Amino acid sequence: MLGNTLITGGASGLGQATARAVAKAGGRPLVIDLRAPGDGFDHVTADLSDPEGTVRAVRELAALAGGLDGVVTAAGVDACGPLAEVPPDDWERVIRVNLLGTATVVRAALPYLTQARGRVVTVASTLGVRAVSDATAYCASKFGVVGFTRALAAELAGTVGVTLLVPGGMRTAFFDNRTEQYRPGADAELNRPEDVADTVVFALGRPPGCEVRELVVCPSTEPSWP
């Protein structure tokens, strides 16, 4: 049993797939997103760029469920383009949501996770280990998630399990609002988010003391790995 699992970005994409996989495995998904999930899962709408609202959302869901056994930080945004051309507010929002939002959620959840000897799965990206042009905000945020998670694993060793997920391209709505040059081509091989979500459930389901430290899950032809 996975227990109470808080999932950010749980209304779409990998987050939604993870919420469904957690429910299928017998756990209770608790979703934080900008909009309500369509699956009827317990949720609180919040913007991860707002630290106070994010902390309230975590505490509200933890109180509703009677604690937390796991956290998955799947929410993410992007702002593609050359650094000089991306509006500063858009660039900084990527950092606030992807990196600072991840840290805020984990910090707020730690008292519950420590009590339960729970688990955290953070979601980075293959662009958190390899940089590409026109992705300074996204790479900065995801490189930050990688460093944050590795340090967190060392800090929480023996108390809370910590897994870093490094996914490659997936078939989600993440690319929908991009200009054509920043979208995967029609022939791009991308993973189904459901298949990546299964690896998250695997990590969450390890017994205490058995750690999956890092998972790289990408299409076999992923251009940004290794």
N, C-alpha and C positions, 0 to 999 in steps of 0.2 A: 504494500500500500504506500502510495506517495504522500498521502496526507494533504494538508492545505498548502497549495502552491500558488504564490503570487507571480503573475506574469505581466510585465509591461508590454504595451503594444499588442495586447491579446485580442484586438478586434479585427486584425487583418494579418496577412502574410505569415511569417514564421511564428509570430506570437499566437495567432489564431490556431495554426496547426498544432502548436505546442499545447495550448489550452485543451484542444480536442483530444490530443494524445494522452494528456494527464488524466482527463476524465475517463477515457477508455481503459486506462490502467488502474482505475479505482480511486484516483485522487480527486481533490476538489479544486478546480481552477478558480482563482481570484484575479480579476482583470483590472488593470489600470490602463486607460487609453483616452484619447481625445473624444472618442465616441463610444457608445455602448456596443458591446459585442452582439452579434445576431444569434448567438447560441443560447441565450438565457442564463449565462454564467453570472455569478455574483460579481459586481463591478463597481468601480467609482471612476467617474470621468475626471481627468486631471491633465494638466500640461506639464510635462517633466522639466520644462525650462523654468518653472516656478517652484523653487525649493520648498516654500512653506506649504503650498497646495499639495505637493508630492508627499511630504511627510504626513500631512493629514490623511491623504488617501491610503497610505500604507497602514497607518494606525487604525483607520476606520475598518479596513478589510480584516486586519488581524483581530480586532475586537469582535467583528461579526462572526468570524470563523472559530474564535477561541484559540488563536495562536497561528504561527506559521512554521511549516516544515521545510519549505523550499522557496526559492526566488529565482526567476528567470528574467533577465533584463533584455528583452527582445525589441524594445522600441528603438527606432532610429530614423534619422532624417539626413538629407544631403543637400548640398548647394554646389552644383557643378559649374566650372568655368575657371578662367585664369584669375589669380588672386586679385589683380588690379580691377577686374570687372565684376566680381561678386560683391553686392552691397554688404557693407560691414555687419549690419544687423542680421542678414541671412547667414553670413559666415559664422558669426558668433553663436547663433541659435544652434547650429550643428554641434558646437562644442558643449553648449548648455544642455542639450537633450542627450546626446550620445555618451558624453563622458561625465559631466557633472550630474546629469540625471541618474546615471548608473550608480555613481557614488552615493548620491542622496538616498536612493531607494535602499541600497545595501545597508547604509548607516542606520536608517530608520528601522530596518528589519532585524538588525543584529540582536537586540535583546530577545526577540522571539526565537530566532534561529539558534542562539546559544543555548537557550533553555531546552530546545527540542533536539539538539545536536543535528541540526538541519543542514541544508546544502544550498549553495549559490551556483548558478550557471550564468556567467556573463557572456554576451554575444559581441564578439569583435568582428573581424572580417579578414579575408586574405589581404585586403588593403590596410590592415593593421600590422602587416609584416613586410609588405612590399609597396613602395610608393609609385604613383603614376601621375602624369601631368593633369592639370585642371581638377585636382581633387585634394587641394591642400586642407580644406576644412575636414573633409571626411577622413583622410589619412591621419591628420593630427588627432582627431577624436578617437579613432580606432587604435592607433598606436598607443594612445593614452589608456584605453581600456585594457590593452595587453599588459602594459606596465602595472596598472592598478591591480589587475587580477593576480598577476604573479606575486606582487608584494602582499596582497591580501591572503593568498594561499599560505605564504610563509608566516604571516601574522596570526592566522587563525588555525594553524596546524594543531590537530588534536581536539578542536572544539567545534568547528563548522567546516564542512567539506566545501571546497571551491574548485570549480571547473571552468576553464576558458574554452569557449566554442569559437572556432575560426571557420565560418562558412564561406564558400564561394558563391557564385551567382545562383540565384533561385528564381523560379517563375512566380513572381508576386507583383503586386501593384506598385512596388517601390520605384519602378522605372517609368510609370505612366505619365508623369507630368514633366518629363525631361524633353529637351529638344532632341531631334533625331540623332545628332552626333554623339549623344551621351546615352543612347539606348542600345541594348544588345541587338545584334542583327537578327533577322528572321531565322537564320540557320544556326544561331547560337545554341550550344548545348548547356542547359541550365538544370539544376536539380529541382525536384518537387519539394516544397517546404515540408510536406508530410514526412518525407524520408529523412530530412534533417531533424525534424521534431522527434523522430524515434530515437535518435542518438541522445537528445536531451533527456528523454525519459529514462534511457539506460543509465546515464550519469546520475540522475536524481535517485535512481533506485538502488545504487550500491549501498551495502551495509556500512555502518559506522566504522571508520578506520580503513576502508578500502576506497582509495581515491582515484578518480579519473581526472588527472590534472589538466590535460589539454586534448582537444579534439579538433582535427582539421577535417571538414566534410565538404568536398567540392566535386564538381564534374571532372571526369578523367581528363578532359581537355581544357581545364580551367587555365586561362592565359595569365592570371596574376598569381599563380603558384607553381613552383616555389620561387 
